[in-house]
């Protein structure tokens, strides 16, 4: 039987062989692994499927990708216990992630005992329902003094580092692109909300009009190095693909431009044919350091309706001087 201890041992051995050094690599304690040989079944609790997707026990994509990329498994299945509230925003987002992940890789499937639970997904079975994304309402020029990531975001944009490094126009870079999903209309009450809303947003987005390319950046600051960064960026890439395809719409097509935010019309009017997702941080979890997980992501079956959108992932470590400068930067007064 495959269990977490055996898989941890295999991961550490594979890492040590590739990197010639030892690291403390642990699988989430609340995830149940079973199976035989190189086939694993990951079972998540009802608590895990309603957690933030960046939390270790909720980030199933990250751990299965790591196990596959490091040669510890050949095939994987996912099972889970449903929560009492099946309209919970985190759970609906989880179901959306499961369906999308299953479409990417033929070595992954939903376990037989959980397949019927996919019918709970409001997005998978839309009927005549229309899904809308909230648009930016407030400027993002004052980072929270309590958020290292918010300070880092501001520094990367205002210093010009992000634009210079990726060959972008500074006025085509924006912070905190909303990813709240609603049914029928965007409302503050819970009735129309499908995914978690409120502050849910992509850290940084940018349009490269010369290359018809959209960049999505998932950012971490300091020594925050979770595997969940993989699940977050995967979700954002699929979400934006659904925006670009018209599967999701915007609640206010005439919303005004707001300083520091990329306008949603910039996505629709730029003729985007490439979508690049970039992990951006001073350092990463050991299992992400060797580019194996990113290489596997880039082998996914990224096919859309009609012409295929090119989807690519990159891992970009922030230089020490850039990360350190942002850590000591004071918010705008």
N, C-alpha and C positions, 0 to 999 in steps of 0.2 A: 504493500500500500504506500502511495505517495503521501507524505505528511509534511508539515511546515519545516520540521527539523531536518529531514532529508533534503528538502529543496534548498534550505538555507546553506547546508553543507556543500551542496553542488554549486550554488551561486558563488560562495566564497572561494571554492577551489578553482572555478573558471576564472574569476577575477584575479586571483593570485597568479595563475598561469599566464594570463595576458599582461598583467601590470607588474609582475614580479614584486608584489608587496601585499601585505595583509591589511584588510579593512574589516571593521565590524559591520557586517551586512545582515539585517534582520527583516524578516517578513512581518506584516502586521499580525499582532497577537490575536485579534478578534476575527480573523479570516480562517475558514476551515478548508483545508486542502485534502483531497482524497484522490484515489485512482490507482493505476498500476503501470509499471514500466514508465514510459515517457508521455503518458496521457494523464492529464490532471483535471480534476473537477474542483473549481473554486466555488464555495458556498458562502453567500453573504447573509447576515442577519437583517431583520427588519429595521434595526437601528442603523446599520451601515448604509442601506439604500436611501436613507433620509438625511444622511450627513452631507456636509459640504464636499464636493467632488475632489478637492485638493487634500482632504484628510486621508491618511494612509489606508484606513480600513475601507474607504469608499472608492479609492482610485484603482479599480480592478484592471482597467486598460494598462496602466503603468506597470503593474506587477506581472501581468501575463506577457506583455511585450518584453519585459526584462528577462523573464524565465525563458521565453522563446529565443530572444536575441543572444543570450549567453549559453544556449545549447542545452538547457536543463529539461526542456519538454519538447515534444513534437506537436501535440494537439492539446487543446484546452476547451473545457466547457464551463459555463457559468450557470449557477443556480442561486436562488435567493428566496427569502421569506418576505412576503408582502407586508407593508405596514397597515395599520387599521384604517388610516386615511389614505386612500389610493389616489386622491387628487392633490396630495402634498406636493408642493413645487419641486422639492429636491427629488422626490420619487418620480415625478413626471419627467424631470430632466434626466434621471438615471435611465428610464426606459428608452428615451430618445438616444442616449449614448449607447445603450446595448444594441439597439437596432442598427445604428450607424457602424459600430465596431464589427458587427457580424457581416456587414456588407463589404468590409475592407479586406478580410483575411479568411481564406478557406480552411485554415487550421483552427478557427474558433467557431463555436456554435453555442446556442442556448441549450442547456440540459433539458431533456424531455419533460421533467416534472415542473419546469418553470415556463415552458413555451406558451401555455394558455394565458399566463400573466401579462404577456405583451399586448393582449387585447385591452388592457387598462390604459394604454397610451392614447391620449387625446390627439396627439400629433400624428401618430401612425394611422389612425382611423378617423380622418378629419370629416368625412361626409361633406356637407355643404358649409362647414364652419370656416371662418376666415381668421387667420392668425396674424397679429400685429405686434410690432416691436416698438417700444417707447423711444422717443427721440430725446436728445440732450436738452435740458432745461436751464442749467446753470453753468456759468463759466468755471473753468478749472485752472485758475491762475494763483490760487492760494492753497498749497499743500497743507495737510494736517501736520502740526508739529509733533504729533505722536506716531506718525506713520513713516518709517524709513523708506518704504516703497514709494509713497507719495512724494517724498522729498527727492528720491532718486529719479522718478518720472520727470519731475520738473527740471532737474539738473540736465538730464539727457536731452530734453527738448530745448531748453533755453540756452544751454551752452553751445548748441549746434552739433554736439557729438553724434547724435543719432543720424541727423541729416548727412553729415560728412561721411560717416562710416558706411552708410548704405546707399549713398548717391541720391539723396532725396532733396526735394525743395522744402525748405522749412515751413512754408505755408500749406504744405500738404501732409503735415504730421499733426496728429491729434491725440489727446489723452482721454481715457475713460469713455469708450464707445459703448453705449447701453446694450444689454442683451436680455432685457426682460421681455418675456413673451406673454401675450394676452389673447383672449378669444373674443372677437367681435369688436371690442373697444378697450382702450387702455383706461383702467380705473384703479383708484387707490384701495378700493375694497377687494376682498379676496375672491369675489364671484367670477371675474373674467380672467384672473391671473392663471396662467398655465405653468410656467417655470417661476423660480424665485425671481423677484424683481428688486425694487429699491436700489441698492448700490451695486447690483450685478453689472459688471462692465469689463470690457477688454482693456488692459492696461494702456497699450499704445497701438495705434493704427496709422498707416501711411499709404498714400497712393503715389506710385511711380508711373507718371503718365508716359514717359519715354518708352518704357518697357511694357506698358499695359499691365502693371503688376500691383497687387495689393499686399502690403505687409501687415501681419498681425504679430505683435510682440507680447509674450508672457514674461513678466518681470519678477524677479525675486531680489531682495536686498540682504546685505549682511551675511550671516551664516545660516540663513533660512534656505535649506536645500532639500525640499521634499520631493519624493517621486511623483506626488500629485500634480506637479507642474505639467507632466505629460497629459494627464486626463483633462486638465483645464484647457490646454492649447488645442487638443483634439476636439473638445466640445466647441470652442470658439471657431475653429476652422469649418466644422460642419454647419454651425449656425450661420456663418457668413455665406457659405455656399448656398444655403437655403434662402438667404436674403437676395443674393445675386440672381438666383434662378426664378425669383418671384413667388416661391412657396410661402415665404413670410413677407408681409408688407410693412409699411411704416404707418403709424397712427396719424401723423401730421405731415403730409407731403410738402406743405408750405412753411414748415417751421423755419424761423430765422436762423442765420448763422450766429454762432456763439464763439467768442474768443477762446482759443485753446482747444476747441473740439472740432473734429473732422465732421463735416456736414454729410448727412446721409445721401444727398444728391451726388456727392463726389464719388460714391461707390457706383451709382447707377449710370453716370454719364461719362465714365472714363474708359469704356471699352475694355474692361479687365478680362484678361485671358489667363493670367497666372496668379496664384494665391500662395504666398510664402508665409509659413509659420515659423517664428524664431523664438527659441528659448534664450532668455537674456538674463544673466546673473553674474556676480563675482565668482561663483563656484557652483558646482552641481553635485548631486548625489553620486557616490562612486559608480553606481550602475549606469549612469548616463555619461561618464567621462570618456569612454572609449568609442563613442559614436555608434555603437552597435544598435542601440534602440532607435536612434534617428535614422540609420540606414534601413532598418526594418519598416519604420513608418513610411519611408519613401518608396517602399515596395508594395504599398497598399493599392488596392484596386480603386483608384480615385477616378471613377467614371461618372459623368453627369448626363443629363438628357441632351441629346443632340451632340454638339461639339464638346469634347471632354475639356474640362478646366485643368490646366497643369497645376498640381499641388506639390509643394516641396517644403521640407522642414530643415532647419539649420539650428546648430548649437553655437551660441556666441558668448564667450566669457568676457566680462567687462574688465578692462585694464584696472590694475590696483589703484592708480592715481585717480581715475574717473570715479570708481566706487567710493574711495576715501573722501574725495572732495564733496560728493553728495551727502555723505554721512555728517559732515561738519557744516553743511549749508543751513542757514536760517531761513524760515518761511518769510515770504514777502510781507512787509508790515502794512 
